[in-house]
Amino acid sequence: MGSPLSSFLKQNKPLFFRIFFILFFSCISDTANLCSDLSLATTAVQTHSASSDNHFSLKKLTLDGHFSFENIHYAAKDFGNTYHFHPSAVLYPKSVSDISSTIKHIFNIGTASQLTVAARGHGHSLQGQAQAHQGVVINMPSLQEPVMKVHTGELPYVDVSGGELWINILHETLKHGLAPKSWTDYLHLTVGGTLSNAGISGQAFLHGPQINNVYKLEVVTGKGDVLTCSEQQNADLFHGVLGGLGQFGIITRARISLEPAPKMVRWIRVLYSEFSIFTKDQEHLISSESSFDYIEGFVIINRTGLLNNWRSSFNPRDPLQASKFNSDGKVLYCLEMAKHFNPDEAGIMDKKTESLLSKLSFIPSTLFQSDVSYVDFLDRVHVSEIKLREKGLWEVPHPWLNLLIPKSKISDFAQQVFGEILKDNSNGPILIYPVNKSKWNRKTSFVTPDEDIFYLVAFLSSALPSSRGTDGLEHINNQHQRILDVSTRANLGIKQYLPHYSTQKEWQAHFGPQWKLFVQRKYAYDPLAILAPGQRIFQKAIPFL
C-alpha cells in the first residue's frame, strides 16, 4: 500500500498543483525575502466588514464549548512578550469535536476567508508562534477530554489531553508510583505544546526528548479530520506532528510512556574553570553505561558570591574551602547532575555517586549537593517563577535563543561566544549540555545537527522593558544576532531549537534535506495553510483573480 502522502497526491493531483502555485506565489514578497513577516502572511488588516462576517459565521457553529470575541487580548501575548498579534476570536473547546468543527468550517470556506487557527497552551511561546493575527486562537487548557487515565502493567502509559499540563501529569502518575521518562525543565507547559517542538531536558541523553516517549496521538488536521496515529497507524502523520511546529495538526490526545518513579533525588553541582575539561566530563557521563539520571550544565559569567548563593539550596562538601572560592570576574562552567533513589537506598546512593564523581575533574572545593523529593526537583523552576512574579520580573520580554551545536564545533563556539561576545554578563541563565542522537527518533519532523553528539546551548535572557542599556531588549537581540552571525560565518552547522525565522529561505536551510518532505506533509494535512500561522513558515492560500 502507498503512504497517505502518495495516496493524497494521486487522488488530488489537480488540487495539489493549484494549491502548490497558490502557496508558492503567495509566499513571495521578493526573490530574497519569502514570507518575511506575519503581517505579510496575513496580507493587509481585514476590513471591519470581513471581520464581522467571520464572527457571524463562527457564531453559527454548534459547539460544546464557546467562542469569545471580547476581552481576548491575552491571546496576543506570550512568554517572549515581544510579539503581539490580536486574534478575531478565541475558542474555548470542551470537546475535540469543537476543534474539528471549527477547522473544518474554516477549511470549507476556503480561500474566501483569511481566517487561520493557532493552538495556545500555556502561552509559553517566545515569538508569537501560538498567535493568529485576526484568526482563531484555541485555548487548549479548556479541552475537557479525555480524562487523564493511567494504565499500569509491563509497558505503563498515561492517556492525556493535548491541553494538559505536565505538572498535573506528574502528580497524577505518581499516585500509581509511575512518571514520564523525559521532561522539560519547566513543567507548567501543555503536552501538545512540547510535543510540537521536542521537549528537551537533562534526561534527553538517556531517554531522548519527550517526542521519543509517545506511543499514540490523536490529531485534528488542517482539514478538520480527527485521526489517531502511531508508529503502526497513520505513521506519516505521527512522525510529522512530533516536532512539527503545529504545521500538520493540533494534538488533542497523547499516550505517554511511563516508568517507575523514584521518591528522592540527589542533586549535585560542581564547577570547572576550563571549558575543555567541563565538556570532556559531560561527554563521558552521557556515554557511560552507568551514569546519573539527569545531566545539564551552565555557563556562569562574572557572578559575585556564586557559592554563597548555592548554600540556600545545597550543602557544600567542604564548607571551609568553599567559603574561600572567588567567582568574581571569571567565566565558570557548572555541571549539574541528579541521581534517583528511594529512602531505603541512601547507603547505596552514597557509593554510586562517589564512584561517578571520582571519575570527574571538577574543582574540588565547589562540590555542592542536596537530597530533595522527586517532585521538588522536577518542579524546581516553578519556585523561581513564584519569586520573579512577586518582584514583577516574570512578565518581561524574554528574547531567548536556543541552539543545537555539533560536538566537533562546541569549542569553537565557546571561544567566540563566551570569550568575545558575552564577556561581562549574560542577562540570564545559559544552559549547555550534550545529548546522544542515538536516543532520538530520526523519523520525526525535529531537525538536529548531523553529528551523533550535539549540545543544547540556551541563552535564557530577560530584558527590562524600559532599558536602553546592556539589560535592554535591543542590546540582547543584537548580542544574539552576533552569535548567529558568528556561527554562520564559521560554518558551525548549528540548528535552532524553538526556531524563529523571518524568511522561507531560512526555513529551507533549517530543514535542509527534510524540507521537501515537510512541504509535502503540509500539502497533505493542511493544504490551505490554516494551522499555526505564527510560525511564519507558510502563508494561507490567497487566490489570484
Secondary structure as UniProt FT lines:
FT   HELIX           4..11
FT   HELIX           13..26
FT   STRAND          28..30
FT   TURN            31..32
FT   STRAND          33..34
FT   HELIX           38..41
FT   HELIX           48..59
FT   STRAND          66..68
FT   HELIX           73..76
FT   TURN            79..80
FT   STRAND          89..92
FT   HELIX           96..109
FT   HELIX           110..112
FT   STRAND          117..120
FT   TURN            129..130
FT   TURN            133..134
FT   STRAND          136..139
FT   HELIX           140..142
FT   STRAND          149..151
FT   STRAND          157..161
FT   TURN            162..163
FT   HELIX           166..174
FT   TURN            175..177
FT   STRAND          178..180
FT   HELIX           191..195
FT   TURN            196..197
FT   TURN            202..203
FT   HELIX           204..207
FT   HELIX           210..212
FT   STRAND          214..221
FT   TURN            222..223
FT   STRAND          226..230
FT   HELIX           235..241
FT   TURN            242..243
FT   TURN            245..246
FT   STRAND          249..260
FT   STRAND          264..272
FT   HELIX           275..287
FT   STRAND          294..301
FT   TURN            304..305
FT   HELIX           306..310
FT   TURN            311..313
FT   STRAND          315..316
FT   HELIX           319..324
FT   TURN            328..329
FT   STRAND          331..341
FT   HELIX           343..345
FT   HELIX           346..357
FT   TURN            358..359
FT   HELIX           364..366
FT   STRAND          368..373
FT   HELIX           374..378
FT   HELIX           380..390
FT   TURN            391..392
FT   STRAND          401..406
FT   HELIX           407..409
FT   HELIX           410..416
FT   HELIX           417..421
FT   STRAND          430..436
FT   HELIX           437..439
FT   TURN            442..443
FT   STRAND          453..459
FT   TURN            465..466
FT   TURN            470..471
FT   HELIX           473..489
FT   TURN            490..491
FT   STRAND          495..496
FT   HELIX           504..511
FT   HELIX           512..514
FT   HELIX           515..525
FT   TURN            527..528
FT   HELIX           533..535
//
